[in-house]
Amino acid sequence: MKDKGATDTVASAKGDVQPNTKPEAHYRMRIISSLDEVGADAWDALIALQAPADRTPFLSYAFLHALHESGSASADTGWEPHYLTLWQGPSAHATLAAAMPLYLKSHSYGEYVFDWAWADAYERNGLPYYPKLLSAIPFTPVTGGRLLAVDDPARSALISALGQLQLAAKTSSTHILYPPQAQAEQLAEAGFLLRSGVQFHWHNQGYRNFEEFLSTLERKKRKNILAERRKVSDAGIRFRHLSGTQASEADWRFFHRCYRHTYAAHHSSPYLNLDFFLRIAATMPQHLLLTVAYRDGESSQTAQPIAASLVLHDAERLYGRYWGALEEVPCLHFETAYYQPLEFCIAHGIEWFEGGAQGEHKMARGFLPQKTWSAHWLAHPAFADAIERFLEREGGGIDNYLNELNEHNPFRRS
């Protein structure tokens, strides 16, 4: 039986798409609406084959499936899974050769690479911008593999199949967010326009403790961090660190309460629901660290939790993700979401801490600017030309911005 979404065409390693008549044309393309159609073993086996720098916990079956099954990223929320996959071998025993996390999007929320102006320009000219095709991890501005493949021929065939899908779907555009630079360059060769951005990442230079890290910073930066930490300590705030295996359902409910409260304080709605967090707690606890802030009480029973942050990590990288607080305490955000995770990185030998999207304030805390990438294809020739010119100007501005940031390096000069 043919899988739902399977096509009668196959992508060859040369990148063309042709009828399924030649035995050497051995990749069968399928569009899948649920990772159940792939299975956890097959999906995670494909992720394991990617270059170490391209693998992240966010690409795992557990994380993506939790997003979909919890309803956080689903057709109802404007994230309709439309995964592009290539399969090898007879239909009854086909193996997954390549895949791309892909969504039909009916808006541009939760992406962190902003194209609202492009959508507005389409609308003003009487053209529909949505739905569009988007390859990204929902609500997650983290660089990682987007062209997932068992080898280079399969990756080339995946790009070719994406070209076929773009034409068949008749969407306005395709956007691939936060691919590694090598994959961005492959997409540029296939006709995509490249866009750059900036994030701030911290690099562990083998520090033995937090004090040694502080000693590498300029005197003013070091004093400011110590003053921020002192404010939190003087307010009677203490911290509890819980791995995914240690956190109870009550801990996750408290964290989600903080998360919702902070979104509400900014007059916004959270993207992720409690069911999502409970799912990843059950299926990928080894990648989770929950930090809970408490106001001291007379005993452990009377200590009141007031804030929490959640980071994800593997052996090499820690990713700052979610934070929330029930009350305002000066500098509590920096302590809970930055300094406590930095101490965790140092204690566990984690080399990189990716602080998430935006935030020049992170530089004063030892995070340095890093260039990020996205790739864009637009079906309308006139709009493609206009956006190409815009990206050329924007790219020059990004390079100048990076140079300016690097002139304000927070570390002591040797």
BELMO-V495625 format. One record per helix or strand of 3 or more residues. SS is the DSSP state (~ for helix, > for strand). FROM is the first residue (numbers start at 1). LEN is the number of residues. If there is no record, write none. Layout:
((SS/FROM/LEN) (SS/FROM/LEN))
This chain:
((>/6/6) (>/17/3) (>/27/6) (~/35/3) (~/40/9) (~/52/3) (~/57/3) (~/61/9) (~/75/3) (>/79/3) (>/83/6) (~/91/3) (>/95/6) (>/103/3) (~/116/9) (>/132/4) (~/152/18) (>/173/5) (~/181/9) (>/193/11) (~/210/6) (~/219/16) (>/237/7) (~/249/17) (~/274/10) (~/285/3) (>/288/8) (>/304/10) (>/317/9) (~/332/17) (>/352/6) (~/360/6) (>/368/11) (~/381/26))
